[in-house]
Amino acid sequence: MKRQSLTHRLRNHVLPFLLLLFLAACQGCQGRGRVHEAPPASFPDGTTSTESPPASSAEPPAEPPPAEEPAPKASDGDYAQPPASLGAAEGSRAPAKAKPGAPDFGYERGVSGASRSRDDLYAERPRPEERPGLATHWGENRYSPAREVDFERANGDSPAAVVQLHYNDRGGARQMLPGGYWDHAEASVLGGLRVRILDDSGRALPALRQRERVIGVGTPGERYSLVIENSTSTRYEVVASVDGLDVLDGEDASFEKRGYLVGAYSSVVIDGFRRSEAEVAAFRLGDVGHSYAANKGKARNVGVIGFAFFSERRPVYQPPPWRDRVRNEDTDLRRGADPFPGRYAQPVW
């Protein structure tokens, strides 16, 4: 009988209490998480943080041979992975002779520089069904350090503002926005946040603009970066997407995922899909058929770049109980003070 009574108490009293504690803990953790903090960018002062450090620093190699690349670690799942088609096929054959011309991003068949093996691979693969316009390719490795820091969102997965910038080649931009006027690929929001698409020289891409719609104009093979500038006194978290893919893990973008920290009076440069805490794969413009999204079978949303900004939850100051009590008592005394409590002055002994 005692054993049955103890089991009955555990089932009806202790277990529900533990369940309530667990639900309360989950509710308290909503909005908390780790975001990536990159060194502040120097835009628009001239130099950019996207350049690699001097040769004497501990920079990872620009493009290690695929055959010697170590196997992905278990933690690599938090970052974007290269397209499966750029794996063993690159290291299983000798590269073809380079032809004069621009790098091959689906428009021309030349090869050059660090993208040679990738261009050769594109030349040998069957060409996919043609689709006009530009998309983003998985580019060369670039040194771009970042670290994880704590950030608690004020409103969970509800962003304070969402900005989108489109991009295409010149002909495609004209078809998408025939009544637009020429401007720059940038937008502002929340009274102090500005996002821009910059080319490899640090200048904003030209763009067609009509009201709130902006379409940046690029060329095949061109490298670009995303810059977020914060001229307010408030920190923000920004979740960025390219062609519908999150720039941190390369999978479908979502408000539930974590992003980059943009400090007060600071700026951040996102110059590629993040491969690790030290490297990114550069954003390169090219044809849709060989783009990163197409290689993942997710080319539905190519040609759009998104930014979701999240406000930070700030702790509310609570005065100590004793200070609040003294303040209330003093307030009551002052409210009931008598300006004429007696007729004559009394001595103080």
LUMZA-99171 format. One line per 5 residues: their letters; for each residue x, y, z of N, C-alpha, C. Coordinates in steps of 0.001 Angstrom, whole numbers. Example, Ala and Ser with C-alpha at 12.3 -4.5 7.8 and 13.67 -1.06 7.14 Angstrom:
BEGIN
AS	13190,-5690,7800,12300,-4500,7800,13200,-3300,7800; 12850,-2250,7080,13670,-1060,7140,12900,30,7870
END
This chain:
BEGIN
MKRQS	821,-1203,0,0,0,0,860,1260,0; 1962,1259,742,2838,2432,789,3445,2691,-572; 3877,1638,-1280,4477,1811,-2591,3474,2385,-3582; 2246,1927,-3554,1228,2477,-4447,924,3931,-4114; 922,4263,-2838,644,5641,-2441,1746,6574,-2916
LTHRL	3007,6151,-2826,4120,6985,-3287,4049,7189,-4800; 3743,6139,-5548,3600,6272,-7007,2469,7221,-7360; 1387,7123,-6616,250,8011,-6868,634,9464,-6633; 1412,9740,-5587,1815,11118,-5302,2756,11651,-6391; 3690,10807,-6851,4604,11253,-7899,3853,11611,-9172
RNHVL	2883,10782,-9533,2158,10999,-10779,1251,12220,-10706; 641,12484,-9577,-363,13533,-9490,156,14864,-8958; 1347,14878,-8344,1831,16117,-7739,3215,16523,-8243; 4162,15619,-8159,5546,15976,-8490,5719,16161,-9994; 5229,15229,-10811,5422,15324,-12265,4772,16570,-12862
PFLLL	3538,16924,-12517,2985,18182,-13063,3790,19407,-12668; 4323,19404,-11422,5135,20545,-10989,6414,20662,-11812; 7077,19534,-12091,8287,19562,-12920,7963,20007,-14337; 6814,19594,-14875,6419,20020,-16219,6215,21527,-16279; 5606,22113,-15260,5412,23565,-15225,6740,24300,-15166
LFLAA	7693,23778,-14393,9020,24403,-14338,9695,24374,-15695; 9568,23247,-16413,10194,23137,-17750,9579,24128,-18723; 8246,24257,-18729,7587,25200,-19634,7959,26630,-19303; 8096,26950,-18022,8490,28307,-17644,9904,28619,-18108; 10795,27628,-17995,12170,27836,-18452,12213,28055,-19957
CQGCQ	11422,27301,-20717,11393,27475,-22180,10855,28853,-22548; 9821,29318,-21809,9264,30637,-22101,10272,31730,-21818; 11094,31579,-20779,12086,32589,-20438,13223,32660,-21424; 13483,31577,-22158,14585,31542,-23113,14190,32024,-24494; 12907,32377,-24707,12475,32785,-26033,13201,34052,-26450
GRGRV	13777,34042,-27660,14484,35204,-28170,15953,35228,-27849; 16406,34394,-26924,17819,34367,-26596,18573,33453,-27547; 19813,33756,-27796,20615,32922,-28679,21954,33546,-28960; 22716,32867,-29808,24059,33303,-30176,24008,33862,-31585; 24576,35035,-31777,24659,35660,-33087,26120,35855,-33432
HEAPP	26400,36103,-34707,27772,36278,-35173,28136,37758,-35162; 29284,38050,-34577,29805,39411,-34534,31058,39484,-35390; 31033,40330,-36412,32176,40547,-37282,32847,41857,-36913; 34154,42001,-37229,34817,43281,-36954,34102,44410,-37661; 33999,45596,-37028,33298,46721,-37680,33926,47057,-39021
ASFPD	33080,47333,-40004,33574,47718,-41320,34021,49165,-41307; 34898,49510,-42249,35397,50874,-42320,34683,51690,-43367; 33638,51133,-44013,32868,51915,-44964,32183,53060,-44225; 32017,54255,-44780,32450,54609,-46133,33789,55339,-46162; 34703,55020,-45255,35954,55775,-45157,36942,55470,-46256
GTTST	36796,54376,-46959,37706,54070,-48056,38137,52630,-48052; 38892,52190,-47037,39346,50806,-46992,38220,49917,-46538; 38267,48665,-46935,37201,47722,-46609,37757,46602,-45769; 36867,46018,-44948,37269,44887,-44120,37193,43580,-44866; 36856,43609,-46157,36773,42369,-46925,38113,41960,-47494
ESPPA	39130,42803,-47414,40425,42444,-47951,41131,41479,-47020; 41947,40598,-47579,42659,39618,-46796,43797,40290,-46038; 44224,39755,-44856,45323,40342,-44103,46643,40099,-44811; 47724,40745,-44344,49027,40528,-44977,49436,39069,-44960; 50408,38747,-45831,50832,37354,-45981,51426,36797,-44708
SSAEP	51958,37681,-43827,52594,37207,-42611,51595,36784,-41548; 50297,37150,-41713,49301,36780,-40724,48843,35344,-40945; 48032,34877,-39979,47603,33474,-40030,46349,33323,-40856; 46361,33812,-42078,45214,33686,-42959,45161,32291,-43563; 43966,31678,-43602,43869,30368,-44254,44138,30501,-45743
PAEPP	44577,29452,-46405,44858,29535,-47847,43628,29924,-48623; 43849,30663,-49719,42733,31198,-50505,41885,30091,-51109; 42503,29071,-51654,41776,27985,-52320,42555,26697,-52141; 42424,25973,-51007,43204,24754,-50795,42821,23692,-51807; 43761,22831,-52181,43452,21760,-53137,42344,20882,-52593
PAEEP	41346,20566,-53391,40215,19764,-52886,40635,18423,-52333; 41704,17827,-52899,42111,16502,-52452,42645,16533,-51028; 43194,17684,-50573,43769,17767,-49242,42837,18402,-48241; 41644,18797,-48657,40723,19461,-47745,40222,18465,-46709; 40291,18806,-45398,39861,17858,-44367,38365,17606,-44431
APKAS	37990,16469,-43909,36575,16111,-43887,35820,17073,-42985; 34549,17403,-43319,33786,18336,-42491,33624,17803,-41076; 33735,18728,-40095,33537,18368,-38704,32041,18372,-38384; 31745,17859,-37195,30338,17813,-36816,29745,19195,-36686; 30576,20195,-36286,30084,21554,-36114,29905,22292,-37421
DGDYA	30394,21738,-38532,30287,22419,-39809,28848,22528,-40285; 27924,21803,-39671,26543,21887,-40077,25922,23250,-39824; 26568,24083,-38970,26052,25414,-38696,26383,26390,-39807; 27222,26016,-40744,27666,26910,-41800,27269,26354,-43161; 27384,27220,-44181,27020,26820,-45538,28017,25813,-46078
QPPAS	27531,24870,-46881,28364,23846,-47483,28444,24078,-48988; 29604,23800,-49603,29727,24000,-51058,28800,23064,-51808; 28450,23411,-53060,27593,22517,-53848,28219,21143,-54005; 27398,20105,-53972,27908,18742,-54100,28612,18529,-55430; 28223,19252,-56463,28826,19079,-57782,30224,19632,-57867
LGAAE	30694,20362,-56828,32044,20917,-56848,32982,20114,-55962; 32713,18845,-55763,33515,18015,-54882,34552,17214,-55608; 34331,15882,-55696,35355,14986,-56219,35675,15249,-57678; 34715,15797,-58415,34964,15984,-59849,36110,16943,-60107; 36349,17898,-59185,37420,18857,-59404,38792,18219,-59227
GSRAP	38927,17301,-58267,40227,16726,-57994,40503,15439,-58741; 39555,14962,-59551,39724,13680,-60207,40326,13793,-61602; 40663,15006,-62022,41215,15154,-63356,42165,16341,-63371; 43006,16393,-64385,43905,17526,-64529,43149,18698,-65124; 43424,19927,-64649,42691,21078,-65189,43034,21309,-66644
AKAKP	42047,21776,-67378,42259,22063,-68788,43075,23333,-68948; 43609,23545,-70147,44377,24744,-70396,43476,25960,-70349; 44020,27025,-69765,43236,28244,-69632,43066,28917,-70983; 41881,29414,-71216,41608,30182,-72408,41529,31655,-72039; 41968,32520,-72926,41866,33940,-72601,40417,34369,-72505
GAPDF	40157,35275,-71572,38792,35763,-71428,38415,35888,-69970; 37182,36247,-69721,36694,36442,-68359,36381,35105,-67720; 36301,35049,-66361,35908,33802,-65697,34557,33326,-66176; 34393,32013,-66186,33155,31416,-66678,32145,31332,-65548; 31092,32110,-65626,29987,31991,-64689,28709,31697,-65449
GYERG	28844,30820,-66485,27683,30396,-67233,27420,31215,-68470; 28193,32295,-68673,27981,33134,-69846,29105,32952,-70869; 30356,32879,-70420,31481,32700,-71315,32288,31496,-70853; 33196,31015,-71717,33892,29771,-71431,35363,29985,-71125; 35759,31158,-70682,37148,31385,-70301,37414,30900,-68894
VSGAS	38688,30789,-68515,39080,30414,-67168,40200,31329,-66731; 40276,31602,-65440,41359,32431,-64950,41443,32312,-63442; 42632,32518,-62890,42851,32680,-61459,42379,31514,-60632; 41877,31884,-59418,41520,30872,-58440,40303,30069,-58840; 39471,30564,-59769,38245,29854,-60150,38461,28908,-61326
RSRDD	39721,28592,-61652,40001,27804,-62846,39362,26427,-62802; 39558,25698,-61721,39016,24339,-61668,37497,24365,-61700; 36871,25357,-61063,35426,25455,-61082,34926,25764,-62493; 35635,26632,-63209,35244,26948,-64570,35366,25735,-65478; 36469,24978,-65319,36625,23766,-66113,35490,22791,-65850
LYAER	35098,22708,-64576,34004,21794,-64233,32714,22226,-64918; 32424,23526,-64894,31230,24014,-65565,31269,23706,-67063; 32459,23818,-67690,32570,23590,-69122,32285,22134,-69478; 32621,21196,-68578,32452,19777,-68876,31053,19260,-68525; 30381,19949,-67588,29057,19482,-67200,28031,19819,-68271
PRPEE	26979,19008,-68393,25904,19356,-69330,25280,20696,-68936; 25102,21559,-69899,24539,22864,-69614,23061,22729,-69272; 22617,23287,-68117,21209,23159,-67738,20332,24000,-68640; 19046,23840,-68443,18097,24610,-69230,18326,26102,-69008; 18389,26851,-70107,18699,28274,-70028,17600,29010,-69264
RPGLA	18029,29933,-68425,17110,30811,-67723,17767,32178,-67668; 17125,33219,-68147,17769,34530,-68229,17998,35143,-66857; 18870,36135,-66834,19096,36876,-65603,20283,36369,-64805; 20527,37043,-63682,21664,36744,-62820,21221,36038,-61544; 22141,35262,-60975,21972,34641,-59670,23345,34631,-59005
THWGE	23405,34181,-57765,24648,34210,-56995,25299,32840,-56988; 26605,32822,-57270,27391,31591,-57285,28220,31466,-56010; 28639,30242,-55741,29549,29938,-54630,30953,30310,-55102; 31501,31412,-54627,32771,31931,-55101,33970,31402,-54331; 35086,32082,-54531,36345,31680,-53901,36315,31962,-52401
NRYSP	37197,31283,-51655,37290,31504,-50215,37868,32885,-49937; 37302,33545,-48913,37797,34848,-48479,37919,34857,-46972; 38959,35529,-46489,39175,35645,-45048,38189,36658,-44478; 37329,36215,-43569,36301,37077,-42992,35990,36586,-41585; 36767,37021,-40587,36616,36476,-39231,35314,36926,-38573
AREVD	34790,36077,-37707,33585,36384,-36928,33605,35515,-35684; 32866,35919,-34682,32751,35132,-33450,31315,35218,-32952; 30943,34276,-32094,29583,34235,-31594,29474,35002,-30277; 28414,35780,-30142,28129,36537,-28929,26649,36369,-28586; 26287,36746,-27356,24908,36614,-26898,24073,37815,-27348
FERAN	22837,37531,-27702,21889,38581,-28080,20484,38055,-27810; 19682,38843,-27094,18297,38452,-26803,17349,39373,-27559; 16506,38781,-28376,15554,39552,-29158,14416,40067,-28283; 13963,41274,-28623,12888,41876,-27839,11546,41236,-28134; 11326,40807,-29387,10019,40276,-29787,10123,38898,-30424
GDSPA	11008,38079,-29942,11113,36721,-30452,11468,36697,-31928; 10676,35986,-32714,10934,35838,-34146,10208,36881,-34995; 9727,37942,-34385,9053,39013,-35122,10036,40151,-35365; 10467,40383,-36600,11461,41422,-36859,10874,42824,-36718; 11742,43767,-36367,11322,45165,-36286,11159,45767,-37673
AVVQL	11905,45262,-38655,11801,45763,-40031,12394,44727,-40966; 11880,44689,-42194,12377,43790,-43236,12636,44625,-44491; 13818,44438,-45087,14200,45159,-46299,14574,44133,-47359; 14197,44394,-48607,14604,43528,-49701,15136,44370,-50862; 16227,43892,-51443,16829,44506,-52621,16922,43439,-53700
HYNDR	16449,43730,-54894,16551,42802,-56012,17796,43118,-56827; 18216,42172,-57668,19348,42410,-58566,19146,41598,-59834; 19767,42074,-60922,19669,41402,-62208,20666,42053,-63150; 20744,41532,-64384,21551,42224,-65386,20760,43423,-65907; 21384,44221,-66775,20758,45464,-67199,19439,45214,-67942
GGARQ	19443,44256,-68874,18228,43984,-69621,17112,43474,-68730; 17459,42576,-67816,16440,42047,-66915,15894,43103,-65976; 16765,44018,-65510,16294,45083,-64627,15322,46003,-65353; 15602,46301,-66619,14710,47161,-67390,13344,46503,-67598; 13330,45194,-67781,12063,44500,-67949,11281,44460,-66632
MLPGG	11980,44312,-65520,11313,44239,-64233,10784,45600,-63781; 11495,46671,-64134,11132,48001,-63665,11258,48995,-64821; 10373,48928,-65807,10517,49787,-66988,10386,51267,-66682; 9674,51627,-65634,9495,53035,-65308,10440,53559,-64255; 11483,52797,-63892,12390,53213,-62836,13418,54224,-63298
YWDHA	14007,54908,-62332,15086,55853,-62611,16376,55331,-61985; 17515,55799,-62486,18804,55276,-62052,19199,55865,-60703; 19659,54972,-59828,20086,55363,-58485,21145,54374,-58028; 21238,54135,-56725,22188,53175,-56174,21431,52048,-55472; 22069,50887,-55385,21463,49712,-54754,21584,49839,-53243
EASVL	20667,50545,-52634,20673,50756,-51193,19268,51093,-50722; 19059,50959,-49407,17767,51281,-48803,17999,51600,-47336; 17101,52397,-46757,17183,52796,-45354,15905,52402,-44630; 16041,52178,-43312,14901,51746,-42517,15158,52099,-41056; 14103,52218,-40261,14165,52456,-38823,14934,53722,-38461
GGLRV	14966,54679,-39352,15540,55971,-39037,17025,55996,-38764; 17779,55029,-39241,19219,55048,-38997,19945,53812,-39472; 19234,52881,-40096,19852,51677,-40639,19852,51768,-42160; 21011,51487,-42761,21114,51523,-44218,21785,50249,-44704; 21228,49648,-45748,21797,48453,-46371,22201,48811,-47796
RILDD	23326,48240,-48240,23832,48538,-49577,24423,47282,-50195; 24439,47236,-51521,25134,46198,-52280,26328,46871,-52937; 27545,46423,-52572,28771,47029,-53073,29484,46083,-54031; 30165,46646,-55027,30990,45837,-55914,32349,45607,-55265; 33273,44937,-55978,34555,44593,-55370,35466,45792,-55167
SGRAL	35089,46969,-55671,35872,48181,-55422,35281,49025,-54304; 34211,48566,-53669,33615,49295,-52552,32587,50329,-52947; 32167,50362,-54212,31143,51300,-54659,29792,50596,-54749; 28741,51347,-54455,27401,50779,-54536,27052,50454,-55980; 26410,49294,-56178,25996,48928,-57527,24966,49937,-58057
PALRQ	24998,50231,-59359,23917,51033,-59925,22608,50261,-59833; 21521,50994,-59780,20229,50333,-59586,19122,51163,-60211; 18076,50476,-60587,16831,51126,-60988,15922,51186,-59762; 15290,52344,-59557,14453,52550,-58376,13100,53110,-58791; 12090,52591,-58151,10729,53129,-58316,10005,52941,-56997
RERVI	9788,54056,-56293,9244,54050,-54935,10146,53198,-54038; 9574,52152,-53435,10361,51331,-52510,11074,50172,-53205; 10832,49959,-54459,11427,48824,-55163,12767,49225,-55769; 13803,48429,-55482,15163,48705,-55947,15707,47448,-56613; 16275,47609,-57819,16857,46479,-58547,18289,46848,-58917
GVGTP	19266,46243,-58217,20662,46473,-58534,21038,45830,-59860; 21994,46428,-60544,22422,45956,-61857,23871,45495,-61758; 24117,44234,-62091,25456,43672,-62054,25822,43022,-63361; 27029,42442,-63396,27531,41770,-64590,28037,40383,-64206; 28033,39417,-65135,28511,38065,-64835,29973,38075,-64388
GERYS	30271,37293,-63355,31615,37204,-62820,31946,38245,-61785; 31087,39219,-61568,31352,40303,-60621,31146,39827,-59190; 32044,40232,-58302,31912,39918,-56877,31227,41085,-56175; 30360,40768,-55219,29682,41827,-54487,29655,41491,-53001; 29382,42521,-52192,29278,42383,-50750,28036,43113,-50262
LVIEN	27550,42709,-49102,26408,43351,-48460,26905,44134,-47250; 26503,45382,-47136,26950,46247,-46047,25733,46755,-45289; 25784,46620,-43961,24736,47139,-43089,25365,48204,-42204; 24869,49430,-42265,25387,50546,-41483,24346,50978,-40460; 24785,51156,-39215,23904,51509,-38110,24363,52840,-37521
STSTR	23588,53880,-37709,23926,55199,-37171,23094,55539,-35938; 22534,54517,-35274,21740,54732,-34067,22528,54271,-32844; 21970,54530,-31676,22611,54131,-30417,22137,52761,-29945; 21456,52024,-30796,20865,50727,-30441,21516,49610,-31239; 21756,48485,-30580,22256,47308,-31284,21089,46572,-31947
YEVVA	21397,45949,-33097,20406,45161,-33815,21034,43838,-34246; 20176,42840,-34384,20562,41590,-35041,19951,41602,-36435; 20755,41255,-37448,20262,41221,-38814,20427,39818,-39365; 19348,39243,-39859,19358,37951,-40541,19297,38252,-42035; 20320,37849,-42766,20422,38178,-44195,20257,36918,-45033
SVDGL	19660,37100,-46215,19460,35992,-47142,19828,36436,-48547; 20323,35497,-49352,20653,35722,-50757,19991,34611,-51561; 19179,34970,-52512,18442,34006,-53338,17593,33067,-52489; 17078,33587,-51384,16244,32783,-50502,17006,31867,-49571; 18358,31938,-49565,19191,31091,-48722,19845,31925,-47633
DVLDG	19869,31401,-46419,20508,32080,-45306,22015,32162,-45546; 22614,33321,-45275,24035,33511,-45578,24942,32781,-44599; 24383,32273,-43483,25208,31559,-42506,25257,30062,-42771; 24123,29436,-43036,24121,27979,-43215,23782,27540,-44636; 23435,28467,-45534,23152,28110,-46911,21840,27383,-47125
EDASF	21006,27276,-46103,19710,26611,-46237,18601,27667,-46338; 17352,27208,-46415,16236,28137,-46556,16258,29187,-45451; 16156,30461,-45850,16184,31552,-44880,14898,31578,-44070; 15010,32012,-42811,13861,32047,-41911,14128,33058,-40816; 13056,33672,-40303,13181,34592,-39180,13632,33868,-37910
EKRGY	13447,32570,-37844,13818,31819,-36652,15324,31618,-36528; 16061,31796,-37619,17512,31599,-37584,18206,32837,-37032; 19428,32648,-36540,20191,33754,-35972,21067,34381,-37040; 21512,35608,-36800,22227,36350,-37821,23472,37027,-37305; 23724,38244,-37804,24896,39032,-37443,24487,40154,-36483
LVGAY	25416,40506,-35594,25211,41619,-34681,25721,42896,-35329; 24872,43931,-35351,25260,45250,-35857,25279,46194,-34667; 26473,46565,-34227,26602,47403,-33054,26147,48825,-33290; 25984,49561,-32199,25601,50961,-32296,26713,51763,-32963; 26332,52669,-33848,27270,53514,-34585,28367,52668,-35232
SSVVI	27971,51581,-35857,28936,50665,-36459,28363,50129,-37763; 29127,49270,-38416,28690,48656,-39676,29292,47280,-39802; 28679,46460,-40637,29110,45083,-40853,29099,44797,-42346; 30120,44065,-42800,30209,43641,-44192,29979,42134,-44255; 29032,41701,-45078,28789,40279,-45341,29241,40035,-46774
DGFRR	30364,39361,-46933,30944,39217,-48272,30909,37802,-48797; 30031,36933,-48237,29915,35586,-48768,29115,34678,-47852; 28855,33457,-48348,28240,32428,-47519,29281,31932,-46518; 28931,31928,-45242,29925,31607,-44217,30245,30119,-44213; 31562,29833,-44322,32052,28457,-44279,32556,28077,-42893
SEAEV	33045,29042,-42121,33561,28802,-40781,33649,30150,-40089; 34226,30168,-38888,34397,31442,-38193,35492,32291,-38818; 36241,31753,-39770,37337,32505,-40383,37132,32773,-41866; 36282,32011,-42557,36184,32103,-44005,34737,32185,-44480; 34593,32788,-45651,33319,32776,-46370,33599,32412,-47822
AAFRL	32561,31949,-48519,32633,31738,-49964,32034,32970,-50630; 32824,33692,-51397,32445,34998,-51927,31165,34923,-52750; 30409,36016,-52708,29243,36165,-53582,29738,36524,-54984; 29434,35682,-55977,29795,35947,-57368,28539,35875,-58225; 28380,36856,-59095,27231,36865,-60000,27480,35962,-61196
GDVGH	26453,35284,-61654,26561,34407,-62810,25187,33972,-63286; 25168,32967,-64146,23896,32500,-64673,23108,31750,-63611; 21823,31579,-63843,20957,30927,-62876,21226,29426,-62818; 21494,28810,-63969,21627,27359,-64011,22768,26812,-63178; 23858,27567,-63013,25006,27101,-62239,25124,27795,-60890
SYAAN	24084,28482,-60461,24133,29230,-59203,24121,28280,-58009; 24425,28843,-56853,24425,28051,-55623,23025,27532,-55325; 22007,28386,-55496,20635,27951,-55235,20202,26856,-56194; 20599,26972,-57484,20220,25942,-58453,20902,24622,-58137; 22166,24656,-57697,22853,23426,-57320,22190,22735,-56139
KGKAR	21497,23504,-55300,20785,22924,-54172,19344,22609,-54515; 18942,22846,-55785,17576,22597,-56184,16590,23598,-55625; 17052,24851,-55370,16200,25867,-54751,16335,27194,-55491; 16159,27149,-56818,16341,28359,-57631,15064,29178,-57753; 14071,28895,-56937,12795,29609,-57043,12947,31092,-56698
NVGVI	13812,31446,-55756,13868,32816,-55249,15159,33532,-55628; 15760,33200,-56769,16995,33871,-57153,16712,35328,-57512; 17714,36173,-57299,17601,37571,-57673,17089,38487,-56587; 17032,38027,-55342,16543,38875,-54259,17443,38708,-53037; 17690,39801,-52340,18496,39820,-51123,17640,40410,-50015
GFAFF	17574,39730,-48882,16706,40167,-47792,17471,40458,-46515; 16955,41412,-45729,17519,41772,-44423,16367,41873,-43429; 16436,41110,-42351,15448,41176,-41274,16148,41675,-40015; 15667,42799,-39472,16288,43423,-38307,15476,43115,-37055; 16188,42748,-35984,15558,42411,-34714,16106,43338,-33624
SERRP	15190,43920,-32850,15580,44781,-31741,16054,43938,-30567; 16826,44558,-29695,17384,43861,-28536,16538,44128,-27299; 16321,43069,-26535,15609,43216,-25267,16561,43794,-24236; 16148,44874,-23587,16972,45504,-22572,16382,45248,-21186; 17233,44981,-20181,16710,44727,-18833,16043,45983,-18264
VYQPP	14933,45795,-17565,14204,46898,-16937,14709,47065,-15508; 15114,48276,-15156,15652,48532,-13821,14539,48492,-12778; 14759,47723,-11719,13833,47639,-10604,14544,48133,-9348; 14054,49216,-8717,14727,49727,-7505,14596,48735,-6355; 15533,48751,-5427,15436,47853,-4261,14155,48119,-3474
PWRDR	13602,47095,-2833,12336,47275,-2096,12417,48348,-1026; 13552,48392,-306,13645,49374,774,13637,50800,230; 14264,51020,-925,14300,52370,-1492,12907,52777,-1967; 12178,51856,-2538,10835,52169,-3001,9924,52473,-1813; 10082,51748,-681,9238,51961,491,9520,53317,1127
VRNED	10803,53678,1251,11151,54973,1831,10618,56105,966; 10746,55942,-353,10267,56988,-1246,8754,57169,-1095; 7988,56104,-945,6538,56211,-801,6160,56858,527; 6836,56486,1630,6532,57083,2931,6835,58577,2913; 7946,58948,2362,8291,60359,2298,7276,61128,1455
TDLRR	6819,60494,370,5824,61149,-469,4530,61379,282; 4092,60400,1078,2857,60567,1863,3004,61675,2898; 4175,61765,3561,4396,62817,4545,4346,64198,3914; 4950,64316,2771,4983,65620,2114,3596,66031,1634; 2821,65047,1207,1466,65390,765,601,65910,1924
GADPF	817,65390,3126,14,65812,4279,667,66855,5151; 1708,67521,4645,2404,68528,5454,1501,69726,5724; 1569,70255,6991,744,71394,7432,1602,72651,7420; 1228,73668,6676,2047,74875,6646,1971,75713,7931; 916,75512,8801,776,76276,10033,478,75329,11195
PGRYA	1477,74543,11599,1203,73571,12673,1082,74201,14063; 1544,75398,14298,1443,76048,15622,1578,77548,15493; 1238,78253,16644,1258,79716,16594,2631,80261,16886; 3347,79655,17809,4615,80222,18242,5738,79205,18075; 6958,79740,18024,8125,78882,17922,8419,78218,19244
QPVW	8862,77000,19237,9171,76244,20437,10682,76055,20512; 11235,76156,21678,12698,75954,21819,13060,74501,21605; 14320,74298,21203,14847,72959,21008,15920,72719,22065; 15685,71794,22965,16635,71510,24046,17460,70294,23666
END
